[in-house]
Amino acid sequence: MAAQRAGITTVFILQENENDLDEVAAEVKKNLEIIPVHMVSDVLDAVMNG
């Protein structure tokens, strides 16, 4: 996954795409914090509240 290669450890994905994570290798997922979100406000909440 490009995020991991770029040194990114936290990624936000749309909740609608959460099923697509089945296609991502477990080795990649274990090194990422993947946060499913519904709206941009969910991203802001996660960033501001840790």
Long-range contacts (C-beta under 8 A, 24 or more apart in sequence): 1-28, 1-32, 3-32, 4-28, 4-31, 4-32, 8-32, 9-33, 10-34, 10-35, 11-35, 12-36, 12-37, 12-42, 12-43, 12-46, 13-37, 14-38
